[in-house]
Amino acid sequence: MLIVDSHVHIALHMYEPVEILLAQMQHNQVEKTVLVQSSTTTDNTYVIESMRRFPGKFSVVCRVDVDSPGALDDLERWSGEGAESIRLRNFQRSPGDDPIAIWRKAEELGMSVSVGGPTDVFASHEFWDLVEALPSLKIVIEHLGGVGVWAVGETRKPEPPYTQFRQMLNLAKFPNTYVKIHGIGEICPPPYPYKDIPPFMDMAYDAFGPQRMTWGSDYPPVSLREGYSNALNYPQEHMPFASADDLEWIYGKTALSIWKFA
């Protein structure tokens, strides 16, 4: 099975350099990786350089300062440098007359958008209206729509019937939406191995189907949870509903349908 990791961070000012990531990929037999720019910077130089150093290995999700008057030009410049996607928060809007200008620019450039943010925003009609207005823009929802609260150190835990999460899953009615699943450490409290796993992956599978689900490790933050290898292997062991063909989509083919790795 060809494995593509759709959510990894590298940097020189924090996290790890690309060489450490490559060692992790080799150890876990991960073929390709999507470099998602850290939320701490809009300077995408290092991830672009890493992509160029290792042709075909990486795709880049860049960031720009959405509030800047030059945001649209910045996005076009990074697209020209090779970035395939932009990373946005689900509540981010452009200043001026067109609040979805940055989203619209990504669509115009043939880019996709990797979107993080709180579940209640994903579940809102305002966000659904945005998605509906941009039917050719591939929108990849990070962290199971924000339900992975343990990823950001919060102590609250969603309880059944998971009303907001179910509302977020209604985004699946738009064919241009995808969802990222990550290690189970995002949705379960420690210690590992996790117990009482909430059914978020099952519910996402039922809503989106395997061809619109993609796995991402969230490395290196995952190292503070179960670690890279467990984040890769443990979800497979806890998706009995997924066939071997389904897993090939979730762990590789879906990502290859979004990012070209050119």
Number of C-alpha atoms within 10 A of each C-alpha: 14 12 24 28 25 31 24 21 24 22 19 10 9 10 14 14 16 21 11 12 17 17 12 16 19 10 11 14 14 20 17 21 28 24 26 23 24 20 13 10 13 14 15 20 13 15 27 20 14 20 23 16 12 11 11 14 18 25 26 28 31 29 24 23 16 20 13 12 12 11 19 19 14 17 24 17 12 22 20 11 15 19 26 24 30 23 21 22 16 19 13 15 16 18 15 10 7 10 13 16 17 23 25 19 17 22 19 13 15 14 25 23 24 24 22 20 18 17 21 17 19 25 20 15 13 12 17 17 10 15 20 16 13 17 14 17 22 21 24 26 25 27 26 24 28 22 22 25 19 18 22 10 10 9 9 8 14 15 8 9 8 13 12 18 22 16 15 24 21 15 25 17 12 14 15 18 20 26 29 24 27 27 28 29 26 24 24 21 20 13 10 13 12 14 10 7 13 16 14 19 21 15 14 24 22 13 18 20 18 23 21 24 29 29 27 26 26 24 23 19 16 21 14 11 21 21 18 21 17 19 23 22 13 16 17 17 9 14 15 10 12 17 11 12 12 19 21 19 25 28 26 26 22 22 28 16 11 20 20 11 19 13
